[in-house]
Amino acid sequence: MSRAFVNEDQAAAQADQPVERRVSDQPNYVTASGLRQLQQRVSELNALRSALQAEGERGDKQRLADTERDLRYFSARVQSAQVVPAATSRNKVQIGSQVRFVDEQGQEHVVQLVGEDEADAGRGMINWGSPLGRALLGAGPGDEVLWRRPAGDQLIEVVEIGGGA
């Protein structure tokens, strides 16, 4: 048998073993909304897994393996979730707080600090454990904090703190 065929067979076997999703070392603090999102994702993945298993031998084995990997990850995230109380303080940034701040260029930004799995920078949902989240956590209106960014440190000023959405 040619070595090329052996290598192809090995590659096909490895494709069925997806790389596990990495779970971060930071505590899994989530907002109540974040926990609901995680639970919804587990429910969707369970339904998808059932549908893929129902296809039997003609089903997409790689998609099933990927779905099972994601199900393991999100199930573990639900189990480790620590729901934080709703952010109500307007004097101190907490997980769940909506924060308006100004950067060194005078540009205003509005972000909400959330759990790792619900973070979506494009929507202004920032992981509390990210460099920006850590800089803001615990700050109050009028405080200047140092945002340690890969592109260079920047002083930002907290303008206003609101409760979570």
C-alpha positions as CSV (number, residue, x, y, z in Angstrom):
1,M,0.0,0.0,0.0
2,S,1.3,3.4,-0.9
3,R,2.3,5.8,2.0
4,A,0.0,8.4,0.4
5,F,-3.0,6.3,1.1
6,V,-1.9,5.6,4.7
7,N,-1.5,9.3,5.3
8,E,-4.9,10.1,3.8
9,D,-6.5,7.5,6.1
10,Q,-4.8,9.0,9.1
11,A,-5.9,12.5,8.2
12,A,-9.5,11.3,7.8
13,A,-9.4,9.7,11.2
14,Q,-8.0,12.8,12.8
15,A,-10.7,15.0,11.2
16,D,-13.2,13.1,13.3
17,Q,-11.5,14.2,16.5
18,P,-12.1,18.0,16.8
19,V,-9.8,20.0,19.0
20,E,-11.5,20.7,22.3
21,R,-12.5,24.2,23.1
22,R,-10.3,25.8,25.6
23,V,-11.9,26.9,28.9
24,S,-10.3,30.0,30.4
25,D,-8.9,30.1,33.9
26,Q,-10.9,33.1,35.0
27,P,-14.0,32.5,37.1
28,N,-17.1,32.0,35.0
29,Y,-19.0,35.1,36.2
30,V,-22.1,35.7,34.1
31,T,-25.1,38.0,34.1
32,A,-28.6,36.4,34.3
33,S,-29.0,37.1,30.6
34,G,-25.6,35.4,29.9
35,L,-26.8,32.2,31.8
36,R,-30.0,32.1,29.7
37,Q,-27.9,32.4,26.6
38,L,-25.6,29.5,27.6
39,Q,-28.7,27.4,28.5
40,Q,-30.3,28.2,25.1
41,R,-27.1,27.2,23.3
42,V,-27.0,23.9,25.2
43,S,-30.6,23.3,24.2
44,E,-29.9,24.1,20.5
45,L,-26.8,21.8,20.5
46,N,-28.8,18.9,22.0
47,A,-31.4,19.3,19.3
48,L,-28.8,19.4,16.6
49,R,-27.0,16.4,18.0
50,S,-30.3,14.4,18.1
51,A,-31.0,15.4,14.5
52,L,-27.5,14.4,13.4
53,Q,-27.7,11.1,15.2
54,A,-31.0,10.3,13.6
55,E,-29.4,10.4,10.2
56,G,-27.4,7.3,11.2
57,E,-24.6,6.2,8.9
58,R,-25.5,8.6,6.2
59,G,-25.1,11.6,8.6
60,D,-22.2,14.1,8.7
61,K,-19.8,12.5,11.2
62,Q,-17.6,15.6,11.3
63,R,-20.5,17.9,12.1
64,L,-21.7,15.4,14.8
65,A,-18.2,15.3,16.4
66,D,-18.0,19.2,16.3
67,T,-21.5,19.4,17.8
68,E,-20.6,17.0,20.6
69,R,-17.4,19.0,21.3
70,D,-19.4,22.2,21.5
71,L,-22.0,20.6,23.7
72,R,-19.3,19.4,26.2
73,Y,-17.9,23.0,26.3
74,F,-21.2,24.8,26.8
75,S,-22.5,22.3,29.2
76,A,-19.4,22.8,31.3
77,R,-19.9,26.5,31.1
78,V,-23.5,26.3,32.4
79,Q,-22.2,24.1,35.2
80,S,-19.5,26.5,36.2
81,A,-21.5,29.7,35.7
82,Q,-21.6,32.0,38.7
83,V,-24.5,34.4,38.2
84,V,-23.6,37.9,39.5
85,P,-26.3,40.1,41.0
86,A,-27.8,42.7,38.7
87,A,-25.6,45.8,38.5
88,T,-27.4,48.6,40.2
89,S,-24.6,50.8,41.4
90,R,-24.1,54.1,39.6
91,N,-20.9,54.8,41.8
92,K,-18.8,51.7,40.9
93,V,-18.5,49.6,37.8
94,Q,-19.6,46.0,38.3
95,I,-20.1,43.1,36.0
96,G,-23.3,43.9,34.2
97,S,-22.7,47.7,34.4
98,Q,-23.1,49.8,31.3
99,V,-20.2,52.3,31.3
100,R,-19.7,55.5,29.3
101,F,-16.1,56.6,29.1
102,V,-13.9,59.0,27.1
103,D,-10.5,58.1,25.7
104,E,-7.4,60.3,25.3
105,Q,-8.7,61.5,21.9
106,G,-11.9,62.7,23.4
107,Q,-14.0,60.0,21.8
108,E,-16.9,58.7,23.9
109,H,-17.6,54.9,24.1
110,V,-20.3,52.9,25.8
111,V,-19.7,49.3,26.8
112,Q,-21.3,46.8,29.1
113,L,-19.2,44.4,31.2
114,V,-20.4,40.9,30.8
115,G,-19.3,37.3,31.2
116,E,-16.7,35.7,28.8
117,D,-19.2,33.7,26.8
118,E,-21.6,36.6,26.2
119,A,-18.9,39.1,25.1
120,D,-19.4,40.6,21.7
121,A,-17.2,43.7,21.2
122,G,-19.1,44.7,18.0
123,R,-22.2,45.2,20.2
124,G,-20.3,46.9,23.0
125,M,-20.5,43.8,25.2
126,I,-17.0,43.5,26.9
127,N,-15.6,40.5,28.8
128,W,-15.1,41.7,32.4
129,G,-11.7,39.9,32.4
130,S,-10.4,41.6,29.2
131,P,-7.9,44.4,29.6
132,L,-10.7,47.0,29.1
133,G,-13.0,45.2,31.5
134,R,-10.3,44.9,34.2
135,A,-9.4,48.6,33.8
136,L,-13.1,49.7,34.3
137,L,-14.1,47.2,37.0
138,G,-14.4,49.0,40.4
139,A,-14.0,52.5,38.9
140,G,-16.4,55.3,39.5
141,P,-17.6,58.4,37.6
142,G,-14.7,60.8,37.2
143,D,-12.1,58.2,37.7
144,E,-9.2,58.0,35.2
145,V,-8.0,54.4,34.7
146,L,-5.2,52.9,32.7
147,W,-6.4,50.6,29.9
148,R,-3.4,48.3,29.1
149,R,-3.8,47.6,25.4
150,P,-1.6,45.6,23.1
151,A,-1.5,48.8,20.9
152,G,-0.3,50.8,23.9
153,D,-1.6,51.9,27.2
154,Q,-4.2,54.6,27.3
155,L,-5.8,56.7,30.1
156,I,-9.6,56.7,29.9
157,E,-12.1,58.6,32.1
158,V,-15.3,57.0,33.3
159,V,-18.1,59.5,32.6
160,E,-21.2,57.6,33.7
161,I,-22.3,54.2,35.0
162,G,-25.7,52.7,34.4
163,G,-27.3,49.4,35.4
164,G,-27.2,46.5,33.0
165,A,-29.5,46.3,30.1
